[in-house]
Amino acid sequence: MTVLARHNTRGGHLQQVICNRLTFHSWRAPSQVFLTGATSKIGKAIALYLSARGVKVNMLTPSAERFAELMEQAKPEHRQNLVHCTTVAQGSACDQWVVGKPLSPKEQQHAPKGAMFHQVRTLLPIPSMSDAARLLV
C-alpha cells in the first residue's frame, strides 16, 4: 500500500507510480499523449517522465511562461517531445489523454473515437476500506 502523504509530488516514487499505471492501463507504451494540467506539479512530473521515454507529450497550458519553465527543466534531447497546446481541440490526434480535473462532455468530444482517458486522481493507489480503517485508528 502506498501512503500518498509520505511522498513528494515533485517526482520520484509518485511520478513512477502514475506513469507505470498509465502504460499498464493502455496495454502499450503510447507514442503520444494529450496532457491537461501540464504545468502542475504532477503534470510536470508526468510530462518530463514520458518525454524522456520518447513519448510526444502535447501539453495543454495557456501559460507560455510556465511551458518555457518546463522546457528548461527537460534535458535538451527530450525537449523535442514536448509540445505547447493552448486549446483542447489540439488533442484531437491523441488517443491517450491524461487529465487532472474532469473534462466536460464538450471537451471530451475533441478526442478521437476510442480514446483512452486517464484521470490522474484515479491512477493513484487507493487503500482498501480495511486498510483505511487501520490508518484512522
C-alpha positions as a Python dict, from the first residue, in 0.01 Angstrom:
ca = {
    (1, 'M'): (0, 0, 0),
    (2, 'T'): (126, 349, -80),
    (3, 'V'): (52, 627, 166),
    (4, 'L'): (49, 934, -57),
    (5, 'A'): (108, 1182, 226),
    (6, 'R'): (456, 1041, 269),
    (7, 'H'): (561, 1100, -91),
    (8, 'N'): (680, 1420, -250),
    (9, 'T'): (472, 1524, -554),
    (10, 'R'): (777, 1675, -723),
    (11, 'G'): (877, 1343, -877),
    (12, 'G'): (1033, 1026, -753),
    (13, 'H'): (802, 748, -637),
    (14, 'L'): (470, 921, -708),
    (15, 'Q'): (581, 1006, -1063),
    (16, 'Q'): (684, 644, -1118),
    (17, 'V'): (351, 510, -987),
    (18, 'I'): (146, 737, -1213),
    (19, 'C'): (345, 667, -1527),
    (20, 'N'): (368, 291, -1471),
    (21, 'R'): (-7, 273, -1434),
    (22, 'L'): (-58, 484, -1747),
    (23, 'T'): (147, 240, -1953),
    (24, 'F'): (-17, -63, -1788),
    (25, 'H'): (-374, 54, -1843),
    (26, 'S'): (-315, 142, -2205),
    (27, 'W'): (-158, -204, -2271),
    (28, 'R'): (127, -47, -2467),
    (29, 'A'): (362, 243, -2437),
    (30, 'P'): (182, 533, -2606),
    (31, 'S'): (358, 719, -2887),
    (32, 'Q'): (189, 1042, -2782),
    (33, 'V'): (-42, 1172, -2512),
    (34, 'F'): (-252, 1482, -2453),
    (35, 'L'): (-186, 1613, -2102),
    (36, 'T'): (-410, 1866, -1928),
    (37, 'G'): (-287, 2042, -1615),
    (38, 'A'): (53, 2001, -1772),
    (39, 'T'): (233, 2261, -1564),
    (40, 'S'): (103, 2149, -1224),
    (41, 'K'): (348, 1960, -1002),
    (42, 'I'): (219, 1616, -1101),
    (43, 'G'): (164, 1728, -1461),
    (44, 'K'): (527, 1840, -1487),
    (45, 'A'): (647, 1509, -1346),
    (46, 'I'): (437, 1314, -1596),
    (47, 'A'): (549, 1532, -1888),
    (48, 'L'): (918, 1502, -1802),
    (49, 'Y'): (894, 1128, -1738),
    (50, 'L'): (712, 1047, -2062),
    (51, 'S'): (918, 1282, -2280),
    (52, 'A'): (1237, 1117, -2151),
    (53, 'R'): (1096, 784, -2273),
    (54, 'G'): (1033, 910, -2625),
    (55, 'V'): (662, 985, -2586),
    (56, 'K'): (538, 1302, -2757),
    (57, 'V'): (357, 1500, -2485),
    (58, 'N'): (103, 1752, -2609),
    (59, 'M'): (73, 1977, -2306),
    (60, 'L'): (-238, 2188, -2252),
    (61, 'T'): (-149, 2510, -2073),
    (62, 'P'): (-245, 2867, -2154),
    (63, 'S'): (77, 2998, -1997),
    (64, 'A'): (371, 3031, -2235),
    (65, 'E'): (590, 3124, -1938),
    (66, 'R'): (510, 2807, -1743),
    (67, 'F'): (565, 2595, -2055),
    (68, 'A'): (903, 2766, -2106),
    (69, 'E'): (998, 2687, -1745),
    (70, 'L'): (915, 2321, -1800),
    (71, 'M'): (1116, 2316, -2124),
    (72, 'E'): (1417, 2443, -1927),
    (73, 'Q'): (1378, 2157, -1680),
    (74, 'A'): (1375, 1895, -1958),
    (75, 'K'): (1703, 1763, -2095),
    (76, 'P'): (1782, 1917, -2435),
    (77, 'E'): (1744, 1582, -2612),
    (78, 'H'): (1391, 1538, -2469),
    (79, 'R'): (1256, 1885, -2546),
    (80, 'Q'): (1151, 1785, -2897),
    (81, 'N'): (888, 1559, -2733),
    (82, 'L'): (717, 1848, -2551),
    (83, 'V'): (453, 2041, -2747),
    (84, 'H'): (273, 2350, -2616),
    (85, 'C'): (-104, 2338, -2671),
    (86, 'T'): (-346, 2615, -2577),
    (87, 'T'): (-680, 2454, -2670),
    (88, 'V'): (-841, 2117, -2604),
    (89, 'A'): (-900, 2082, -2978),
    (90, 'Q'): (-524, 2038, -3026),
    (91, 'G'): (-554, 1696, -2861),
    (92, 'S'): (-769, 1560, -3144),
    (93, 'A'): (-490, 1338, -3281),
    (94, 'C'): (-406, 1176, -2944),
    (95, 'D'): (-573, 854, -2843),
    (96, 'Q'): (-436, 874, -2486),
    (97, 'W'): (-549, 1166, -2268),
    (98, 'V'): (-412, 1226, -1917),
    (99, 'V'): (-630, 1472, -1727),
    (100, 'G'): (-629, 1621, -1380),
    (101, 'K'): (-969, 1783, -1346),
    (102, 'P'): (-1260, 1605, -1515),
    (103, 'L'): (-1334, 1725, -1867),
    (104, 'S'): (-1680, 1832, -1977),
    (105, 'P'): (-1857, 1619, -2240),
    (106, 'K'): (-1797, 1903, -2489),
    (107, 'E'): (-1421, 1895, -2419),
    (108, 'Q'): (-1413, 1515, -2445),
    (109, 'Q'): (-1564, 1535, -2795),
    (110, 'H'): (-1230, 1667, -2921),
    (111, 'A'): (-1067, 1330, -2853),
    (112, 'P'): (-1073, 1075, -3137),
    (113, 'K'): (-1322, 789, -3120),
    (114, 'G'): (-1196, 518, -2886),
    (115, 'A'): (-955, 747, -2698),
    (116, 'M'): (-848, 633, -2351),
    (117, 'F'): (-886, 887, -2071),
    (118, 'H'): (-664, 857, -1764),
    (119, 'Q'): (-764, 1078, -1473),
    (120, 'V'): (-461, 1138, -1254),
    (121, 'R'): (-660, 1108, -934),
    (122, 'T'): (-776, 758, -1028),
    (123, 'L'): (-428, 643, -1129),
    (124, 'L'): (-308, 658, -770),
    (125, 'P'): (-327, 352, -544),
    (126, 'I'): (-630, 367, -318),
    (127, 'P'): (-621, 167, 7),
    (128, 'S'): (-894, -88, 73),
    (129, 'M'): (-1157, 3, 330),
    (130, 'S'): (-993, -223, 591),
    (131, 'D'): (-653, -57, 531),
    (132, 'A'): (-814, 288, 552),
    (133, 'A'): (-984, 194, 882),
    (134, 'R'): (-650, 84, 1029),
    (135, 'L'): (-494, 417, 928),
    (136, 'L'): (-762, 605, 1122),
    (137, 'V'): (-705, 413, 1446),
}
